[in-house]
Amino acid sequence: LAEGLVKMLEFIRAYIALCSLIQTDDTSNRIHELGAQIKEKRSDGSLTLRDGCHSTIVLGVDDKKRVLPLITTGIHHAGEVLDDILKHRPDDLSKPITVVDLSKVNEVYECDATLSACLQHARDRFIKLEKLDINLGAECLSQMKKVFLADKGTHNLPPEERLARLQKNGLPHLENLYKICSKARDNYPNNSEIYKLLNYFVANFQHFIIPFNIEGLPLTNNLSEWCTYIVARYRANSKGYKNIKGAKTGDIIQTLVLTALLSGRNPYQYLFYLHQNRFDLENNPESYLPWEISEGIVQPLTARVRMNFSIPNQPRNTN
């Protein structure tokens, strides 16, 4: 099954390179027959021995807010996978926007991209802060809660209306949070845990504010985080992959299952339809994207399945 669908995976990779919005995330995995590898650091070109295996999820969101996922398993991090995809992006396209957590391993080197930071990761640090300073942590979490409440129920609004609501109801609280963190940070030494937690938000504020300046951006990368749960479930049941071929097979199947789920289609019927038409798919992969297939052939997800998977809401485009 997987061998006949390699062309579809190649097409998805090329499609994501053209997308205006990209989300990424990593989750640990294991390929039992894969040992440590010498890798070149992207930052300075030096060589290092690495053995950490990850499954990287890359989500491409096109101008109509249709989502295509790609799963890649190996000794790498999200930034390296994204570099490999974006080096094929045409120069005449506008800068893509990447929604990621602010880890160095998620940085893009091959393409000039706008980095939008995940606010959920900032919130996680304020939860840690509350355990060290309950009053300061509670104050920060209160402001962050108001930011997220401003976004609640806005995902079906036209992009310009959603942005206006975020700027009116959410941005003031985000700016208040910045002032609180900036003022409190000066009261702690640079090497203290509280300083580091506060500095994460203050030093990267220009990335956290991006969704309040550009239409249609999510506040978090929760959708790519959700996709890691699918991989984690498979990893827990199979205890990883035996070899590289098994990992590539798993990447293909899971990518296409997620492709169907994120498009609201039945994944079993979608895989069956692709397999039935695998020879035509070799020449016309664009015709086998879920939104190009009739709902009579690949049915929409039932309400029960939607509820069980709990796919996060994303801002929509009305075009």
Backbone torsions as a table, in degrees:
resi	resn	phi	psi	omega
1	LEU	NA	-51.2	-175.4
2	ALA	-64.8	-40.1	-177.7
3	GLU	-61.4	-32.5	179.9
4	GLY	-78.4	-7.2	-175.5
5	LEU	-116.0	12.1	179.2
6	VAL	-59.1	-38.6	-178.7
7	LYS	-60.8	-35.6	179.4
8	MET	-66.1	-38.8	179.2
9	LEU	-66.7	-40.4	177.8
10	GLU	-62.6	-39.4	179.4
11	PHE	-66.4	-42.0	178.8
12	ILE	-60.9	-42.2	178.2
13	ARG	-59.7	-44.1	179.4
14	ALA	-67.6	-35.9	-179.7
15	TYR	-66.1	-43.2	-179.7
16	ILE	-61.9	-35.1	179.5
17	ALA	-61.1	-22.1	-179.1
18	LEU	-94.1	-8.6	-173.2
19	CYS	-73.2	150.0	-178.5
20	SER	-84.9	-22.4	-178.9
21	LEU	-130.5	132.1	-177.3
22	ILE	-135.2	132.6	173.8
23	GLN	-113.9	146.9	177.8
24	THR	-139.2	157.5	171.9
25	ASP	-164.6	159.4	179.4
26	ASP	-119.8	152.7	165.5
27	THR	-142.3	144.7	-177.4
28	SER	-67.2	150.0	177.5
29	ASN	-150.6	-173.7	-178.3
30	ARG	-149.4	134.0	169.4
31	ILE	-117.3	108.7	-167.0
32	HIS	-61.2	-36.0	-176.9
33	GLU	-89.0	3.2	-178.2
34	LEU	-98.4	119.2	179.5
35	GLY	-93.0	-172.4	179.4
36	ALA	-64.3	150.1	-179.4
37	GLN	-129.8	148.8	173.3
38	ILE	-84.5	122.0	-177.7
39	LYS	-121.5	149.2	176.6
40	GLU	-91.6	128.5	176.9
41	LYS	-69.2	130.5	-178.1
42	ARG	-70.4	-25.8	-175.2
43	SER	-72.3	-41.2	-175.7
44	ASP	-134.2	0.9	176.8
45	GLY	81.3	-0.8	179.0
46	SER	-73.1	159.1	-177.3
47	LEU	-97.9	145.3	179.2
48	THR	-146.4	150.1	179.2
49	LEU	-92.7	122.8	-176.6
50	ARG	-128.5	144.1	176.9
51	ASP	-133.5	4.7	-180.0
52	GLY	-77.1	116.7	-178.1
53	CYS	-97.8	134.5	-180.0
54	HIS	-134.9	152.2	164.7
55	SER	-101.8	119.8	-178.5
56	THR	-101.1	131.4	176.2
57	ILE	-105.8	123.7	174.5
58	VAL	-118.3	126.0	178.7
59	LEU	-113.3	122.7	174.5
60	GLY	-100.3	129.4	179.8
61	VAL	-115.9	117.3	-176.4
62	ASP	-84.0	-176.2	-174.6
63	ASP	-66.4	-17.9	176.8
64	LYS	-99.6	13.6	177.8
65	LYS	63.2	27.5	172.5
66	ARG	-87.3	136.5	-170.4
67	VAL	-109.7	132.3	172.8
68	LEU	-124.0	129.1	-179.9
69	PRO	-99.9	159.0	172.1
70	LEU	-143.2	127.8	178.2
71	ILE	-110.9	131.0	179.5
72	THR	-134.1	124.5	-177.9
73	THR	-112.2	132.0	179.1
74	GLY	169.8	-170.8	177.6
75	ILE	-86.4	88.1	-177.3
76	HIS	-164.6	173.8	171.4
77	HIS	-123.3	173.0	-174.3
78	ALA	-57.6	-41.7	-178.0
79	GLY	-60.6	-37.7	179.6
80	GLU	-68.4	-40.9	177.7
81	VAL	-65.3	-42.4	-179.4
82	LEU	-66.1	-37.9	175.2
83	ASP	-59.2	-43.5	-178.7
84	ASP	-63.8	-32.1	178.0
85	ILE	-77.5	-47.7	-171.4
86	LEU	-76.4	-14.1	176.6
87	LYS	-68.1	-12.7	176.4
88	HIS	-99.4	5.9	-179.6
89	ARG	-75.3	129.5	179.3
90	PRO	-59.5	141.9	-176.3
91	ASP	-67.6	-23.2	-175.8
92	ASP	-82.6	-3.2	177.3
93	LEU	-83.7	153.2	177.4
94	SER	-68.3	164.6	-179.9
95	LYS	-60.6	132.3	174.3
96	PRO	-73.9	158.6	175.1
97	ILE	-109.8	125.0	178.6
98	THR	-106.9	130.7	177.7
99	VAL	-107.0	108.9	-172.9
100	VAL	-143.5	170.4	166.4
101	ASP	-84.3	156.8	-168.3
102	LEU	-86.5	53.0	174.2
103	SER	-93.6	145.0	179.8
104	LYS	-58.3	-31.5	-177.0
105	VAL	-71.2	-10.0	179.2
106	ASN	-97.2	-1.2	-178.8
107	GLU	-67.9	146.7	179.0
108	VAL	-103.8	130.5	-179.2
109	TYR	-110.6	-28.9	-172.7
110	GLU	-80.3	-12.0	-173.2
111	CYS	-147.3	142.6	175.7
112	ASP	-76.7	107.9	-175.2
113	ALA	-123.1	151.3	174.2
114	THR	-89.1	123.5	-176.9
115	LEU	-95.1	117.9	174.8
116	SER	-108.2	119.1	-173.8
117	ALA	-84.0	145.7	-179.8
118	CYS	-75.5	120.0	-179.6
119	LEU	-71.0	-22.8	178.4
120	GLN	-65.5	-35.7	178.4
121	HIS	-68.7	-33.5	174.6
122	ALA	-66.8	-42.0	179.1
123	ARG	-60.9	-39.0	178.8
124	ASP	-59.7	-35.6	178.7
125	ARG	-71.7	-32.4	177.0
126	PHE	-70.7	-28.6	174.1
127	ILE	-65.6	-42.0	175.8
128	LYS	-65.2	-38.0	179.4
129	LEU	-62.0	-38.0	-178.3
130	GLU	-62.0	-29.0	179.0
131	LYS	-74.6	-21.9	-179.6
132	LEU	-96.1	-35.3	178.5
133	ASP	-143.3	96.2	-169.8
134	ILE	-62.1	-37.6	-177.9
135	ASN	-72.2	-45.8	179.2
136	LEU	-65.8	-43.3	179.5
137	GLY	-62.6	-42.0	179.9
138	ALA	-65.2	-37.9	179.0
139	GLU	-65.8	-42.0	178.4
140	CYS	-66.1	-43.1	179.9
141	LEU	-65.9	-33.2	177.8
142	SER	-63.5	-43.7	177.7
143	GLN	-66.3	-41.2	179.9
144	MET	-65.0	-37.3	177.8
145	LYS	-60.6	-40.9	179.3
146	LYS	-66.6	-32.4	176.1
147	VAL	-63.9	-47.1	-179.4
148	PHE	-69.2	-34.4	177.4
149	LEU	-64.0	-32.1	178.0
150	ALA	-64.8	-26.2	-179.4
151	ASP	-91.2	-13.4	-176.4
152	LYS	-64.9	131.3	177.1
153	GLY	75.8	13.2	-177.2
154	THR	-101.4	-4.2	-168.6
155	HIS	-70.7	-18.1	177.2
156	ASN	-98.8	4.4	177.7
157	LEU	-79.2	155.6	170.4
158	PRO	-57.8	145.3	-174.8
159	PRO	-52.8	-42.0	-177.9
160	GLU	-68.8	-33.6	178.8
161	GLU	-72.4	-39.1	177.5
162	ARG	-63.5	-43.8	-180.0
163	LEU	-62.1	-42.5	179.1
164	ALA	-61.1	-39.3	-179.8
165	ARG	-68.9	-40.0	177.2
166	LEU	-62.7	-42.0	-179.2
167	GLN	-67.1	-34.4	-178.5
168	LYS	-80.4	-45.1	-171.2
169	ASN	-101.4	-20.7	-176.2
170	GLY	-109.5	-40.2	-175.5
171	LEU	-59.6	-41.6	178.1
172	PRO	-57.7	-37.8	179.6
173	HIS	-72.3	-34.6	176.5
174	LEU	-65.5	-40.7	178.1
175	GLU	-68.3	-37.3	174.8
176	ASN	-61.9	-40.6	178.9
177	LEU	-61.9	-40.2	177.7
178	TYR	-61.9	-42.6	179.6
179	LYS	-65.1	-41.9	179.6
180	ILE	-62.1	-46.7	-177.7
181	CYS	-67.9	-39.7	-179.7
182	SER	-63.0	-44.8	-178.7
183	LYS	-67.6	-43.6	-177.6
184	ALA	-69.7	-34.4	-177.7
185	ARG	-58.5	-35.1	-177.2
186	ASP	-68.5	-10.9	-178.3
187	ASN	-90.9	-0.5	-175.2
188	TYR	-126.1	148.6	176.7
189	PRO	-66.5	153.2	-174.1
190	ASN	-61.4	-26.1	-176.9
191	ASN	-94.8	4.7	-179.6
192	SER	-80.8	154.6	-178.9
193	GLU	-65.0	-39.5	-179.5
194	ILE	-63.9	-42.4	178.2
195	TYR	-58.7	-45.4	-177.9
196	LYS	-64.0	-39.5	179.2
197	LEU	-65.5	-42.1	178.7
198	LEU	-70.8	-39.3	-176.7
199	ASN	-67.0	-28.8	177.5
200	TYR	-55.7	-42.4	-179.9
201	PHE	-78.6	-44.8	-175.5
202	VAL	-65.5	-48.5	-175.5
203	ALA	-67.4	-23.2	-176.5
204	ASN	-114.0	20.1	-175.6
205	PHE	-57.7	-34.8	-178.7
206	GLN	-62.9	-23.0	177.3
207	HIS	-87.7	-31.3	179.4
208	PHE	-72.2	-23.2	-174.4
209	ILE	-88.5	-8.3	-176.2
210	ILE	-54.7	-46.2	-178.3
211	PRO	-64.3	-12.7	179.5
212	PHE	-94.9	1.6	179.0
213	ASN	-120.3	-18.2	-176.9
214	ILE	-124.2	134.0	-177.9
215	GLU	-65.5	144.2	167.0
216	GLY	80.8	9.8	-178.1
217	LEU	-93.6	139.9	173.5
218	PRO	-75.2	156.3	177.7
219	LEU	-79.5	-17.7	-176.1
220	THR	-137.1	170.8	170.0
221	ASN	-103.2	37.0	-177.0
222	ASN	-59.9	-29.1	-179.2
223	LEU	-67.2	-42.9	177.4
224	SER	-70.1	-33.6	174.5
225	GLU	-61.2	-41.6	179.5
226	TRP	-61.8	-38.1	-179.7
227	CYS	-64.2	-30.0	178.9
228	THR	-66.0	-24.7	178.9
229	TYR	-66.2	-34.5	177.4
230	ILE	-63.5	-44.1	178.6
231	VAL	-66.0	-42.2	-178.4
232	ALA	-63.1	-36.8	179.0
233	ARG	-64.3	-43.5	178.3
234	TYR	-64.8	-42.0	-179.8
235	ARG	-62.0	-41.1	-178.5
236	ALA	-65.4	-35.2	-178.0
237	ASN	-80.6	-34.0	-173.6
238	SER	-102.4	-10.0	-177.4
239	LYS	60.7	35.8	178.5
240	GLY	91.6	-167.4	-178.4
241	TYR	-111.0	148.9	178.6
242	LYS	-72.9	-44.0	-176.5
243	ASN	-146.4	179.3	-177.0
244	ILE	-64.1	-38.5	179.6
245	LYS	-61.3	-41.4	178.2
246	GLY	-64.5	-37.8	178.5
247	ALA	-64.8	-42.6	179.1
248	LYS	-65.0	-38.4	177.3
249	THR	-63.6	-45.1	178.1
250	GLY	-62.3	-39.2	178.5
251	ASP	-61.2	-43.2	-178.4
252	ILE	-64.3	-50.7	-176.5
253	ILE	-63.9	-46.4	-178.1
254	GLN	-67.6	-36.1	176.4
255	THR	-60.2	-44.3	-177.3
256	LEU	-74.4	-33.3	173.8
257	VAL	-62.7	-46.1	177.9
258	LEU	-65.3	-36.1	177.2
259	THR	-57.0	-44.4	178.6
260	ALA	-67.7	-46.5	-177.5
261	LEU	-61.2	-44.4	-177.3
262	LEU	-71.6	-15.8	175.5
263	SER	-99.4	3.8	178.1
264	GLY	74.2	27.5	-179.2
265	ARG	-116.0	158.4	-179.6
266	ASN	-68.8	116.1	-174.8
267	PRO	-66.3	-35.1	178.9
268	TYR	-64.3	-48.2	179.8
269	GLN	-63.7	-36.0	180.0
270	TYR	-65.4	-47.5	178.6
271	LEU	-62.7	-41.5	179.8
272	PHE	-62.6	-41.9	179.9
273	TYR	-66.5	-41.4	177.8
274	LEU	-62.7	-42.3	-179.6
275	HIS	-66.0	-40.8	178.3
276	GLN	-59.8	-35.0	-174.0
277	ASN	-111.5	28.0	-172.7
278	ARG	-62.7	-28.6	-179.4
279	PHE	-75.4	-40.6	175.7
280	ASP	-69.8	-33.2	-179.8
281	LEU	-60.1	-31.3	179.8
282	GLU	-56.5	-35.0	-176.4
283	ASN	-101.7	-20.8	-176.3
284	ASN	-134.7	58.8	-176.8
285	PRO	-63.2	-29.3	-179.1
286	GLU	-63.7	-22.1	179.6
287	SER	-79.3	-6.3	-175.1
288	TYR	-113.7	17.4	168.1
289	LEU	-71.2	147.1	-173.7
290	PRO	-54.0	-40.3	-176.9
291	TRP	-74.3	-7.2	176.2
292	GLU	-94.7	-4.8	-175.5
293	ILE	-105.5	136.3	-179.9
294	SER	-60.7	142.7	178.0
295	GLU	-68.0	-15.7	174.9
296	GLY	-73.0	-22.0	179.8
297	ILE	-93.8	-49.8	176.1
298	VAL	-119.4	106.8	-171.4
299	GLN	-73.4	154.6	174.4
300	PRO	-65.2	157.3	176.3
301	LEU	-64.0	143.8	174.9
302	THR	-74.0	161.4	179.6
303	ALA	-60.8	-35.9	-179.2
304	ARG	-65.7	-43.3	179.8
305	VAL	-65.7	-42.4	177.6
306	ARG	-57.7	-43.0	-178.8
307	MET	-66.1	-41.5	-178.5
308	ASN	-65.0	-36.7	-177.9
309	PHE	-85.6	-25.6	176.7
310	SER	50.3	55.3	-179.9
311	ILE	-68.0	128.0	-178.0
312	PRO	-63.4	148.4	175.1
313	ASN	-71.7	148.5	176.4
314	GLN	-131.3	149.4	175.4
315	PRO	-56.8	142.9	-176.9
316	ARG	-108.7	167.1	175.9
317	ASN	-117.6	135.8	-175.3
318	THR	-92.4	1.0	180.0
319	ASN	-67.7	NA	NA
